[in-house]
Amino acid sequence: MLQLLPQSEILIPNTKNPAQAVEYINSYIEKTDCKNLNVDISFMNVMDACYVSTMCSTRHYMKFPEGKINWLTASDLTSEIIQPLSLGNSEYQSYS
């Protein structure tokens, strides 16, 4: 039997402004059933990526405590900075 698997979608914020990106991603989280989510913030600098991923991971955890967000970033530095916060629902992958 052939089984069709859903393609994994990657959410890309439509702005480089970190506050607007948080609003965009959190709005998506509230509107959809996105227990597992892939978000590409590789176009942001390290500090903005840390801010966005921290704020949105927290919102996502409140709605889906068992869910995961896979953050696509430009650098491993984002993961190193966030690691002490122990955001259990976040994983980081870098393009570098």
C-alpha positions in Angstrom: 0.0 0.0 0.0 1.3 3.4 -0.9 1.1 6.0 1.8 1.2 9.7 1.1 3.1 11.6 3.8 2.4 15.3 4.3 5.2 17.6 3.1 6.8 19.5 5.9 6.1 23.2 5.6 8.6 25.8 6.6 7.1 29.0 8.1 9.1 32.1 7.0 8.2 35.4 8.7 7.4 38.1 6.2 9.5 40.7 7.9 13.0 41.3 9.3 11.7 43.4 12.2 11.9 41.0 15.2 8.8 42.3 17.0 6.7 41.9 13.8 8.2 38.4 13.3 7.1 37.4 16.8 3.6 38.7 16.1 3.5 36.9 12.7 4.7 33.5 14.1 2.6 33.7 17.3 -0.5 34.5 15.2 0.3 31.4 13.1 0.6 29.3 16.2 -2.7 30.6 17.6 -4.6 30.0 14.3 -3.3 26.6 13.4 -2.9 23.1 14.8 0.9 23.2 14.6 2.1 20.7 17.2 5.4 20.4 15.3 6.7 23.4 13.4 9.6 24.4 11.2 10.5 28.1 11.1 13.2 29.7 9.0 14.8 32.7 10.6 18.2 32.3 8.9 17.9 35.9 7.4 18.0 37.4 10.9 21.1 38.4 12.9 21.9 36.3 16.0 20.4 38.6 18.6 17.1 39.0 16.7 17.0 35.2 16.1 17.4 34.6 19.8 14.7 37.0 20.7 12.2 35.7 18.1 12.9 32.0 18.9 12.6 32.5 22.7 9.3 34.5 22.6 7.7 32.2 20.0 8.9 28.9 21.7 7.3 30.1 24.9 4.0 30.8 23.2 4.1 27.5 21.3 4.8 25.6 24.6 1.8 27.2 26.2 -0.4 25.8 23.5 1.4 22.5 22.7 3.5 21.4 25.7 4.4 18.2 23.9 5.2 19.9 20.6 8.5 20.9 19.0 9.8 23.8 16.9 12.7 23.3 14.6 14.4 26.7 14.1 16.5 27.2 10.9 19.2 29.8 11.7 22.2 31.3 10.0 24.7 30.3 12.8 25.2 27.8 15.6 25.8 30.7 17.9 22.0 31.2 18.2 21.7 27.7 19.8 24.7 28.3 22.1 23.1 31.5 23.4 19.7 30.0 23.9 20.9 26.7 25.5 21.0 28.0 29.1 17.3 28.8 28.9 16.5 25.1 28.5 13.7 25.5 26.0 12.8 21.9 25.7 10.5 22.4 22.7 13.1 24.1 20.5 15.8 22.6 18.3 18.2 24.6 16.2 19.7 23.9 12.8 22.1 26.2 11.1 22.9 26.6 7.4 26.6 27.2 8.3 
